[in-house]
Amino acid sequence: MSDMELWLVDLVSCAAGLEQVEAATPRLSEACRCQLDAMAVADARRDRRLTHIALRVALERTLGA
């Protein structure tokens, strides 16, 4: 049986920190940013953006840069 991890991120309380991390060291590609910008619903766009940032940070810390 393999080890599993479950990562939970409170996007509301972590939003400012995630945005600061992304501003300091961008992880989202231009294509990803364009895809997110095309989303019509602002709340969904924000949540998706924060989710992408959080996932990339978690993966980077687990697997390396």
ROSE-4610 file (N, C-alpha, C; in Angstrom, 1 decimal, always signed):
// ROSE-4610
residu = [M/M/M/S/S/S/D/D/D/M/M/M/E/E/E/L/L/L/W/W/W/L/L/L/V/V/V/D/D/D/L/L/L/V/V/V/S/S/S/C/C/C/A/A/A/A/A/A/G/G/G/L/L/L/E/E/E/Q/Q/Q/V/V/V/E/E/E/A/A/A/A/A/A/T/T/T/P/P/P/R/R/R/L/L/L/S/S/S/E/E/E/A/A/A/C/C/C/R/R/R/C/C/C/Q/Q/Q/L/L/L/D/D/D/A/A/A/M/M/M/A/A/A/V/V/V/A/A/A/D/D/D/A/A/A/R/R/R/R/R/R/D/D/D/R/R/R/R/R/R/L/L/L/T/T/T/H/H/H/I/I/I/A/A/A/L/L/L/R/R/R/V/V/V/A/A/A/L/L/L/E/E/E/R/R/R/T/T/T/L/L/L/G/G/G/A/A/A]
num = [1/1/1/2/2/2/3/3/3/4/4/4/5/5/5/6/6/6/7/7/7/8/8/8/9/9/9/10/10/10/11/11/11/12/12/12/13/13/13/14/14/14/15/15/15/16/16/16/17/17/17/18/18/18/19/19/19/20/20/20/21/21/21/22/22/22/23/23/23/24/24/24/25/25/25/26/26/26/27/27/27/28/28/28/29/29/29/30/30/30/31/31/31/32/32/32/33/33/33/34/34/34/35/35/35/36/36/36/37/37/37/38/38/38/39/39/39/40/40/40/41/41/41/42/42/42/43/43/43/44/44/44/45/45/45/46/46/46/47/47/47/48/48/48/49/49/49/50/50/50/51/51/51/52/52/52/53/53/53/54/54/54/55/55/55/56/56/56/57/57/57/58/58/58/59/59/59/60/60/60/61/61/61/62/62/62/63/63/63/64/64/64/65/65/65]
x = [+0.8/+0.0/+0.9/+0.5/+1.3/+0.9/+1.8/+1.5/+0.7/-0.3/-1.1/-1.0/-1.2/-1.2/-2.5/-3.1/-4.2/-3.8/-3.8/-3.5/-4.8/-5.0/-6.2/-5.7/-6.2/-5.8/-7.0/-7.1/-8.1/-7.8/-8.5/-8.2/-8.5/-9.5/-9.8/-8.7/-8.3/-7.3/-5.9/-5.6/-4.3/-4.2/-5.2/-5.2/-4.1/-3.9/-2.9/-1.5/-1.3/+0.0/+0.3/-0.7/-0.5/-0.2/-0.8/-0.6/+0.8/+1.3/+2.6/+3.7/+3.4/+4.4/+4.4/+3.3/+3.3/+3.9/+3.7/+4.4/+5.9/+6.4/+7.8/+8.5/+7.8/+8.4/+7.2/+7.0/+5.8/+5.9/+4.8/+4.8/+3.8/+2.9/+1.8/+2.4/+2.2/+2.6/+1.7/+2.2/+1.4/+0.1/+0.2/-1.0/-2.0/-1.5/-2.4/-3.1/-2.3/-2.9/-3.9/-3.7/-4.7/-6.0/-5.8/-6.9/-7.7/-7.1/-7.8/-8.5/-7.8/-8.4/-9.6/-9.7/-10.9/-12.1/-12.0/-13.1/-14.1/-15.3/-16.3/-16.7/-16.7/-17.1/-15.9/-15.9/-14.8/-14.4/-15.4/-15.1/-14.5/-15.0/-14.4/-13.0/-12.8/-11.5/-10.5/-10.8/-10.0/-9.6/-10.7/-10.5/-9.6/-9.8/-9.0/-7.6/-7.4/-6.0/-5.3/-5.9/-5.3/-5.1/-6.0/-5.8/-4.6/-4.4/-3.3/-2.0/-1.9/-0.7/-0.4/-1.4/-1.2/-0.7/-1.3/-0.9/+0.6/+1.0/+2.3/+3.3/+2.9/+3.8/+3.9/+2.8/+2.9/+3.7/+3.5/+4.3/+5.8/+6.1/+7.5/+8.2/+7.5/+8.0/+8.2/+7.3/+7.4/+8.4/+8.4/+9.2/+10.5/+10.6/+11.7/+11.3/+12.2/+11.9/+12.0]
y = [-1.2/+0.0/+1.2/+2.2/+3.4/+4.5/+5.3/+6.4/+7.5/+8.0/+9.1/+10.3/+11.5/+12.7/+13.5/+14.2/+15.0/+16.4/+17.3/+18.7/+19.6/+20.3/+21.1/+22.6/+23.4/+24.8/+25.7/+26.5/+27.5/+28.7/+28.7/+29.8/+31.2/+31.3/+32.6/+33.2/+32.4/+32.9/+32.9/+32.1/+32.0/+32.9/+33.6/+34.3/+35.3/+36.1/+37.2/+36.5/+35.5/+34.9/+34.2/+33.5/+32.8/+33.9/+35.0/+36.0/+36.6/+36.8/+37.3/+36.3/+35.0/+34.0/+34.0/+34.1/+34.1/+35.4/+36.5/+37.8/+37.7/+37.1/+37.0/+36.0/+34.9/+33.9/+33.3/+33.9/+33.4/+31.9/+31.2/+29.8/+29.5/+30.4/+30.2/+30.7/+29.8/+30.1/+31.2/+31.8/+32.8/+32.1/+30.9/+30.2/+29.9/+29.6/+29.3/+30.6/+31.7/+33.0/+33.5/+33.2/+33.6/+32.8/+31.5/+30.6/+31.0/+31.4/+31.9/+33.2/+34.1/+35.4/+35.3/+34.2/+34.0/+33.5/+33.1/+32.7/+33.9/+33.7/+34.8/+35.1/+34.2/+34.4/+34.7/+35.9/+36.4/+35.6/+35.1/+34.3/+32.9/+32.4/+31.1/+31.3/+32.4/+32.8/+32.9/+33.6/+33.9/+32.5/+31.7/+30.4/+29.5/+29.5/+28.6/+29.0/+30.4/+30.9/+30.5/+30.8/+30.4/+28.9/+28.1/+26.7/+26.3/+26.8/+26.5/+26.9/+28.1/+28.6/+27.6/+27.3/+26.4/+25.0/+24.5/+23.2/+23.2/+24.3/+24.4/+24.5/+25.3/+25.5/+24.1/+23.4/+22.1/+21.1/+21.1/+20.1/+20.5/+21.8/+22.2/+21.8/+22.0/+21.7/+20.1/+19.4/+17.9/+17.3/+17.8/+17.2/+18.0/+19.3/+20.1/+21.1/+22.1/+23.1/+22.5]
z = [+0.0/+0.0/+0.0/-0.8/-0.9/+0.1/+0.5/+1.4/+0.6/+1.3/+0.7/+1.6/+1.0/+1.8/+1.3/+2.2/+1.9/+2.3/+1.4/+1.7/+1.7/+2.8/+2.9/+3.0/+2.2/+2.2/+2.4/+3.4/+3.6/+2.7/+1.5/+0.6/+1.1/+1.9/+2.4/+3.3/+4.3/+5.2/+4.7/+3.6/+3.0/+1.8/+1.3/+0.1/+0.0/+1.0/+0.9/+0.9/+1.7/+1.7/+0.4/-0.2/-1.5/-2.6/-2.6/-3.6/-3.4/-2.2/-1.9/-2.4/-2.2/-2.6/-4.2/-4.8/-6.3/-6.8/-6.2/-6.6/-6.5/-5.4/-5.2/-6.1/-6.4/-7.2/-8.1/-9.2/-10.0/-10.4/-10.2/-10.5/-11.6/-11.8/-12.9/-14.2/-15.2/-16.6/-17.2/-18.2/-19.0/-19.5/-20.0/-20.5/-19.3/-18.2/-17.0/-16.6/-16.6/-16.2/-17.2/-18.5/-19.5/-19.4/-19.1/-18.9/-17.7/-16.6/-15.4/-15.7/-16.4/-16.7/-17.5/-18.3/-19.2/-18.4/-17.2/-16.4/-16.1/-16.3/-16.2/-14.8/-13.9/-12.5/-11.6/-11.1/-10.3/-9.2/-8.4/-7.2/-7.6/-8.7/-9.2/-9.7/-10.4/-11.0/-9.8/-8.8/-7.6/-6.9/-6.7/-6.0/-6.8/-8.1/-9.0/-9.0/-9.1/-9.1/-7.8/-6.6/-5.4/-5.2/-5.8/-5.7/-6.5/-7.7/-8.6/-7.9/-7.2/-6.5/-5.4/-4.6/-3.4/-3.8/-4.9/-5.4/-5.8/-6.5/-7.0/-5.9/-4.8/-3.7/-2.9/-2.7/-2.0/-2.8/-4.1/-4.9/-4.9/-5.0/-5.0/-3.6/-2.6/-1.2/-1.1/-1.7/-1.6/-2.6/-3.8/-4.9/-5.2/-4.8/-5.1/-6.2/-6.4/-7.4/-8.8]
